[in-house]
């Protein structure tokens, strides 16, 4: 089931998400819903706080080529356990901040550990877009948005644009 995505500014996007103590069918269904929501948006990553659920759960799929099979990842309690000193800069966007983009510099390679949907611990080295995406989504679990990496002026400008967008969407509904 597709879920509504919260738009910045929303106080729930600034809260730290709670660890997932045990996997339940309800949480697995949430993960499936999040993948459906992410693909429909369309996006390459989504964190549970973006759909109003304050649990440490992210989904991502950075396969963009038409001729490649999708590679959806569901990560419960993901954490970066190692990161490279080398950095890379990507133009990032966010489903909670639509149509706004900015360059963000992050470690270019990370090692991530998480629990998969079957309850098994997984660990993987990620680079390039995958590394950027997983760090972006884990930031959401800490209440951090990509615009928090920007200077105050640019961040305020994007926030004002988002407030205007939310007002326009609210008028469309009524």
C-alpha positions in Angstrom: 0.0 0.0 0.0 1.4 3.4 -1.0 1.8 5.8 1.9 1.8 9.6 2.0 5.3 11.1 2.3 5.8 13.8 4.9 7.0 17.1 3.5 9.6 19.4 5.1 9.1 21.3 7.4 7.4 18.7 9.5 8.5 18.2 13.1 8.5 14.4 12.7 11.3 14.6 10.2 13.5 16.1 12.9 13.0 13.4 15.5 15.4 10.5 16.1 13.9 7.2 15.2 13.7 4.3 17.8 15.6 1.1 17.2 13.5 -1.9 16.0 13.6 -4.4 18.9 11.9 -7.3 17.1 10.8 -7.9 13.6 7.0 -8.3 13.3 4.7 -8.9 10.3 3.5 -5.4 10.8 7.1 -4.0 10.3 7.7 -6.3 7.3 4.4 -4.9 5.8 5.6 -1.4 6.5 8.9 -2.1 4.7 6.9 -3.5 1.7 4.7 -0.4 1.7 7.8 1.8 1.8 9.3 0.1 -1.2 6.0 0.6 -3.1 5.9 4.2 -2.0 9.6 4.8 -3.0 9.2 3.2 -6.5 6.0 5.1 -7.1 7.4 8.5 -6.1 9.9 7.7 -7.9 12.9 7.7 -5.6 15.9 5.6 -4.7 15.6 5.6 -1.0 13.0 6.2 1.8 13.2 6.2 5.6 10.4 5.3 7.9 10.2 8.8 9.5 9.3 10.1 6.0 6.1 8.1 6.2 5.5 9.2 9.8 6.8 6.1 11.5 9.7 6.7 14.0 11.4 3.4 13.6 14.9 2.7 12.4 14.0 1.3 9.0 15.1 2.3 5.5 14.6 1.0 2.0 16.7 1.7 -1.0 17.3 0.6 -4.6 19.9 2.6 -6.5 19.7 0.5 -9.7 18.6 3.0 -12.4 19.5 1.2 -15.7 16.5 -0.1 -17.5 18.4 -3.3 -18.5 19.4 -4.1 -14.9 17.2 -6.0 -12.4 16.1 -3.9 -9.4 17.9 -4.6 -6.1 15.6 -3.5 -3.3 17.2 -3.5 0.1 15.3 -3.4 3.3 17.4 -2.4 6.3 16.2 -2.5 9.9 18.5 -0.8 12.4 21.1 0.2 9.8 24.4 1.7 10.9 27.6 2.8 9.2 30.4 0.8 10.9 33.2 2.2 8.8 33.7 5.0 6.3 36.4 6.1 4.0 38.5 9.2 4.5 38.0 9.9 0.8 34.8 11.9 0.0 32.6 12.4 -3.0 30.0 15.1 -3.7 26.6 14.2 -5.2 23.7 16.4 -6.0 21.1 15.1 -3.6 17.4 15.4 -3.5 14.8 14.1 -1.1 11.2 12.8 -1.5 10.3 15.0 1.6 11.8 18.0 -0.1 10.6 17.6 -3.7 12.2 19.4 -6.6 15.0 20.9 -4.5 18.6 19.7 -5.0 22.0 20.6 -3.6 25.5 19.2 -3.6 26.4 17.3 -0.4 29.8 15.9 0.4 30.0 12.6 2.2 32.4 9.7 2.6 32.7 8.0 -0.8 32.7 4.5 0.7 31.0 3.0 3.7 30.5 -0.3 5.4 26.9 -0.7 6.6 25.5 -3.3 9.0 21.7 -4.0 9.3 19.1 -6.6 10.0 17.2 -7.9 6.9 13.5 -8.7 6.7 14.2 -12.3 7.8 16.0 -11.2 10.9 19.5 -12.0 9.6 22.4 -9.6 10.2 23.9 -8.3 7.0 27.0 -6.2 6.2 28.0 -4.7 2.9 30.6 -2.3 1.6 29.0 0.4 -0.5 30.5 3.0 -2.9 29.3 5.6 -5.2 25.5 6.3 -5.4 24.7 3.4 -3.0 27.1 4.9 -0.3 25.5 8.4 -0.7 22.0 7.0 -0.6 22.4 4.8 2.4 24.1 7.7 4.4 21.3 10.1 3.3 18.6 7.6 4.5 20.4 6.8 7.8 20.6 10.6 8.4 16.8 10.6 8.3 16.8 8.2 11.2 18.8 10.7 13.2 16.4 13.6 12.3 18.8 15.1 9.8 18.0 16.2 6.3 20.3 16.8 3.4 19.6 20.6 3.7 21.2 20.5 7.2 24.6 20.2 5.3 23.9 23.5 3.5 24.6 27.1 4.6 21.9 28.9 6.5 20.8 31.1 3.6 20.3 28.2 1.2 18.6 26.1 3.8 16.2 28.9 4.7 15.4 29.5 1.0 14.5 25.8 0.5 12.4 25.8 3.6 10.5 28.8 2.4 9.9 27.1 -0.9 8.6 24.0 0.9 6.3 26.0 3.1 4.8 27.7 -0.1 4.4 24.2 -1.7 2.6 22.9 1.3 0.2 25.9 1.3 -0.5 25.4 -2.4 -1.1 21.6 -1.9 -3.4 22.3 1.0 -5.5 24.8 -1.1 -5.8 22.1 -3.9 -7.3 19.7 -1.4 -10.0 22.1 -0.2 
